[in-house]
Structure formats: C-alpha cells, structure tokens
Amino acid sequence: MTATTHSPAETHSHTHDDNGSALGENATLHEPISPDGTPEPGRTYTVPARCGRAVRVKAGQTIRIANPHGTQVCDTWIFNAAHLNEFLSFEHTRAYIDRVIPRPGDPLVTNQRRPIAELTADTSPGVHDTLIAACDLYRYRNFGVAGYHDNCADNMRLALKAIGLRAREVPQPFNLWMNIPVKPDYSIEWLPAVSKAGDYVDIKAAMDCVFVFSACPQDIVPINALHPVEVEFTVLA
C-alpha cells in the first residue's frame, strides 16, 4: 500500500490562477518511469493502486493499457507533448465520432478538433466512461471524507510534475473500464467494471504525446469493487 503525505494546509485553495496544482501528495511525485517520462519500448510499467504515471509516446507508437485484475478503472489523459494546452477532449470526440464510447478504429480528438490518437484494439466488452470528471479532493469532501484522500486529479498533476511538466487544467479523462450506464430516465449508476483479468486497450498516437494514467483511488462507490489495485502499460512500438 502506498503511503500518502497529507497536504500541510488541507484547503481547497490553489497557489496558481489555474487548476494545475495538486492539493496533496503521494508516491506518484517521486516514482516517474524516467526523469522525463521516456519509456523503454516493450517494457511493462506498473501504475500502483491509488497512484499515477506519465509517459511520452511518439507519433506512430502504440501504447497498451492493461487491467491485470479486471476490476480497476484507469483514468487516462493524452496531451500534445509540444503544447499541453491541447489535449484529448471527449466533449469534442463524442461529436467527432457520433458515439459516447469509442470503438476500435475510432479517432480520439483534441480540444482543437484534430486527432491526437486512435483506439486500435479493445479486448474488453468495450464498456468505458467518457462522461465523468476525474475524482478530486472536493468529491471526497462531498462524500464526508476528512483529511486528504488520494484522487485522480492530483495523480495527473503529480505524474506530470514528476517528469517536469505542468498542465493548466484537468481535462475530462478517458475512464477505461469504468461502468456508468445511462438509464432510460437519463439517470446514471456507478457499477463495477465488466472487464475481465488481463483485458487491455491499444491506443496509437497520431502526434507526439504525453499519456497520463491514474489507477483510480475510488473506494467509496463500487466502480473499483471498493478495492483499488494496479494497472499496467507498455509502449509497443
């Protein structure tokens, strides 16, 4: 289990005029895959439970994100490596592909409406979420959690900081394996993943990217079967 360092001042205040600063800290900040996020191709890296990792993926390379236990949600962000203010945007992707959840062969587009990557393979049933914001400290405060709770928003911020980068906001993530069905009355449910152990997705970069992953720390609603565990990723080529 990863130890969490509590923020000295557990407030909701940021020290910048944007949303890029973490509100607490965990091991994510001190355990990058390399100083600048460059991976060793073919090597499988672990994103520990409740933590995040950032990795550079070059245009044309494919990254595989795997769910070893089948139960874990992985919040996934993709940034343009040259300009982090351009990033995978599901507000724009849903309009581009005319679907709520992408399928293999679908492009993933940025907030500038151009492809940043393509979903090329998915061995799971294809149930992912593109509607729900990353969990953050505010969400856990709304749940009644006292003190700091690991969260995906901070994991993204810390993973970028660990390789010397900073984004000004926390975009809507691609919540891999997160099962949030929309019911006929347009209400939603928070259900366990339907993926199985070993399921993976492959995403091919259309430009030089920085991918960020968070092994979601959510342990209050049952999306991770109430027990967050690790996920894995490998840059294939």
Salt bridges, closest charged atoms under 4 A:
GLU10 OE2 - HIS6 ND1 3.51
ASP18 OD1 - ARG166 NH2 2.81
ASP18 OD2 - ARG168 NH1 3.34
GLU25 OE2 - HIS30 NE2 2.85
GLU31 OE1 - ARG53 NH2 2.84
GLU86 OE2 - ARG114 NE 2.74
ASP106 OD1 - ARG99 NH2 2.89
ASP122 OD2 - HIS128 NE2 2.76
ASP150 OD2 - ARG50 NE 3.10
ASP154 OD1 - ARG157 NH1 2.68
ASP199 OD1 - LYS196 NZ 2.79
ASP202 OD1 - ARG64 NE 2.73
ASP219 OD2 - ARG50 NH1 3.14
ASP219 OD1 - HIS149 NE2 2.96
GLU230 OE2 - HIS69 NE2 2.87
